[in-house]
Amino acid sequence: MSKKKVCRVDEVPVGGLKEVEVEGGLKVVVANAGEGFYACQAICPHQEVPLCEGLFDGQVLTCHMHLWQWDIRSGAPQGLAEAPLTTYDITVEDGVIYLIPPSALDSSELFKGLPQETLAKLQALCRPETHPEGSTLYRVGDAAEDLYILESGRVEFLIGRDDRTTPAGFVLRRGEVFGWAALMDGQPVRIAKATCLEESAVLRINGKEVLKALESDPAAGYLVMRRLAELITRYLTASGAK
């Protein structure tokens, strides 16, 4: 994936922070640590507070509202912080800072912020697929063996059976995970039909292989399962409200 221009190096002084919206709408904060530049998500993961207004000592970024802190190089939480920051790879060429867009796996709500070693194992399990408009990824009653991460496009979900179906109303963004029943014990069957509304690119991963990879990193496994529980609760609540 091609790099995207962020800003010029002289726009971010040593010890300074700058929020930038790069091509595609992604907002990042660029930090100048003196020996190099680093980029992370623009908004505090605790609440909607711009991190560019925080404090930065060259190594640690502090949210001025909640006093959550992170290592700017890795995004690892420190002190009171309960969640990591999403960080981005950047490169500097001819005085210009460029962002190297992360894969959909790195930015997914289940897996973002995991240790690089664990992410590398999961990335190796991904099978990139592109499906044309109108294609069905799975149907109600199919075995839930794989989960999917949306890279681009739109996927519609229909709940029900036969001709008695109704749209679930979920609008997916890049990096969002669906087909997450593949991470459940016993691998249950699908309870929805997933259809591409336009040409869509996905990463497809076998659920059993994901669980096996997470066994070697219990802390990451716990975080993924906690996020999965939150994701299921959110979707079921949204579906029940209709």
C-alpha positions in Angstrom: 0.0 0.0 0.0 1.4 3.4 -1.0 2.5 5.9 1.6 0.6 9.1 2.2 1.9 12.6 2.8 1.4 13.9 6.4 3.3 17.2 6.7 6.8 18.7 6.5 9.3 18.0 9.3 9.7 21.7 10.0 6.0 21.9 10.9 6.6 19.8 14.0 9.2 21.3 16.4 11.2 19.2 18.7 9.0 18.2 21.6 6.0 19.3 19.7 2.7 17.7 18.6 0.7 18.3 15.5 -2.7 16.8 14.4 -3.0 16.1 10.7 -5.7 14.6 8.6 -4.1 12.5 5.9 -5.6 11.4 2.6 -8.6 9.2 3.2 -9.7 11.0 6.3 -7.5 9.4 8.9 -6.5 11.8 11.6 -3.2 11.3 13.4 -1.0 13.1 15.8 2.7 13.5 14.8 5.2 13.9 17.6 8.8 15.1 17.3 10.9 13.2 19.9 14.1 14.8 18.8 15.7 11.6 17.5 12.8 10.9 15.3 9.1 11.3 14.4 6.2 9.2 15.6 2.5 9.0 14.8 -0.5 7.8 16.8 -4.3 8.1 16.8 -5.6 11.6 17.2 -8.2 11.0 19.9 -7.8 9.7 23.4 -9.1 6.1 23.7 -10.8 7.0 27.0 -13.0 9.9 25.7 -13.3 12.2 22.7 -10.3 14.5 23.6 -7.7 15.6 21.0 -4.3 14.3 22.0 -2.6 17.1 20.2 -3.7 19.3 23.1 -1.9 17.0 25.6 1.6 17.1 27.1 4.7 15.6 25.5 8.1 15.3 27.1 9.8 13.7 24.2 8.9 10.1 25.2 5.6 10.1 27.1 2.4 11.6 25.8 -0.1 12.6 28.5 -3.8 13.4 27.9 -4.4 16.7 29.6 -8.0 15.8 30.5 -7.7 12.3 32.0 -3.9 12.1 32.7 -3.7 8.8 30.8 -0.1 8.3 29.5 1.6 6.4 26.7 5.0 5.6 25.4 5.0 7.5 22.1 7.2 5.0 20.4 5.1 1.9 21.0 1.7 3.3 22.2 2.0 1.1 25.3 -0.1 2.4 28.2 1.6 3.8 31.3 0.3 4.9 34.7 -3.4 5.3 34.8 -4.0 4.4 31.1 -6.1 1.3 30.6 -5.8 1.0 26.8 -2.9 1.3 24.3 -2.7 3.9 21.5 -2.9 2.9 17.9 0.5 3.8 16.4 1.4 4.2 12.7 4.6 3.6 10.8 6.0 6.7 9.2 9.0 7.5 7.0 10.8 10.8 6.3 11.9 11.6 2.7 13.3 14.9 1.5 12.0 16.8 4.6 8.5 15.3 4.3 6.8 12.9 6.7 4.9 10.1 5.1 2.5 7.6 6.8 2.6 4.0 5.8 -1.1 2.9 6.1 -1.6 -0.1 8.4 -3.2 -3.3 7.3 -6.8 -3.8 8.1 -5.7 -6.3 10.8 -3.6 -3.7 12.6 -6.5 -1.3 12.7 -9.2 -3.7 13.5 -11.2 -3.2 16.7 -10.3 -6.7 17.9 -6.6 -6.8 17.2 -5.3 -3.2 17.2 -2.6 -2.4 19.8 -1.5 -6.0 20.2 2.2 -6.8 20.5 3.9 -6.8 17.1 5.0 -10.5 17.6 1.4 -11.5 18.1 0.2 -9.4 15.2 2.8 -10.9 12.9 1.4 -14.4 13.8 -2.1 -13.3 13.0 -1.1 -11.6 9.8 0.5 -14.8 8.6 -2.9 -16.5 9.0 -4.8 -13.9 6.9 -6.1 -14.9 3.4 -6.8 -11.8 1.3 -9.9 -12.1 -0.8 -11.8 -9.8 -3.2 -15.5 -10.4 -3.8 -17.6 -8.8 -6.6 -20.9 -6.9 -5.9 -23.7 -9.2 -5.0 -21.6 -12.2 -3.8 -22.5 -14.0 -0.6 -19.8 -14.6 1.9 -21.9 -16.9 4.1 -25.5 -17.9 4.7 -27.6 -18.6 7.8 -26.8 -22.1 8.9 -23.3 -22.3 7.4 -20.5 -23.5 9.7 -18.8 -20.6 11.4 -15.2 -21.5 10.7 -13.7 -18.2 9.6 -13.9 -14.6 10.6 -13.5 -11.7 8.3 -11.9 -8.2 8.5 -13.2 -5.7 6.0 -10.5 -3.9 4.0 -12.7 -2.0 1.6 -16.2 -2.1 0.3 -19.6 -2.6 2.0 -21.1 -5.8 3.4 -24.8 -6.1 4.3 -26.2 -8.5 6.9 -29.6 -10.1 6.8 -31.0 -11.8 9.9 -33.6 -14.5 9.7 -34.3 -17.6 7.5 -35.5 -18.2 4.0 -37.7 -15.3 2.8 -38.2 -14.0 6.3 -35.1 -11.9 6.6 -34.5 -8.3 7.7 -31.4 -6.1 7.4 -29.4 -6.0 10.6 -28.5 -2.4 10.0 -24.8 -2.6 10.6 -22.6 -0.2 8.7 -19.0 -1.5 8.7 -15.9 0.5 8.5 -12.5 -0.5 7.3 -10.9 -2.7 10.0 -14.2 -4.0 11.4 -14.5 -7.7 12.1 -17.5 -9.8 11.2 -18.2 -13.5 11.3 -16.9 -13.5 14.8 -18.9 -16.6 15.8 -15.8 -18.5 14.5 -14.1 -17.5 17.8 -16.8 -19.1 19.9 -16.4 -22.5 21.6 -17.9 -25.3 19.5 -17.9 -23.1 16.3 -21.7 -22.5 16.1 -23.5 -21.9 12.8 -24.1 -18.6 11.2 -27.1 -16.6 12.3 -26.9 -14.0 9.5 -26.3 -13.8 5.8 -23.4 -11.6 4.6 -23.6 -10.1 1.1 -21.3 -7.6 -0.6 -23.2 -4.5 -1.7 -20.2 -3.5 -3.8 -16.8 -5.0 -4.7 -15.3 -5.7 -1.3 -11.8 -6.8 -0.1 -11.6 -8.8 3.1 -9.0 -10.6 5.2 -10.3 -14.1 6.0 -8.9 -16.0 9.0 -9.6 -19.4 10.5 -11.1 -19.0 14.0 -9.3 -22.0 15.4 -6.0 -20.8 14.2 -6.6 -17.4 15.7 -7.3 -18.9 19.1 -4.2 -21.1 18.8 -2.0 -18.0 18.1 -3.5 -16.2 21.1 -2.7 -19.1 23.4 1.0 -18.1 23.3 0.1 -14.5 24.5 -2.4 -14.8 27.3 -2.6 -11.0 27.9 -3.4 -10.4 24.2 -5.9 -13.2 24.2 -7.7 -11.7 27.2 -7.8 -8.3 25.5 -9.2 -9.8 22.3 -11.9 -11.8 24.2 -12.9 -8.7 26.2 -13.2 -6.7 23.0 -15.2 -9.5 21.4 -17.7 -9.5 24.3 -18.1 -5.7 23.9 -18.5 -6.1 20.1 -21.2 -8.7 20.5 -23.1 -6.7 23.1 -23.0 -3.6 20.9 -24.3 -5.5 17.9 -27.0 -7.4 19.8 -28.2 -4.1 21.4 -28.3 -2.4 18.1 -30.3 -5.2 16.5 -32.7 -5.5 19.4 -33.4 -1.8 19.3 -34.9 -2.1 15.8 
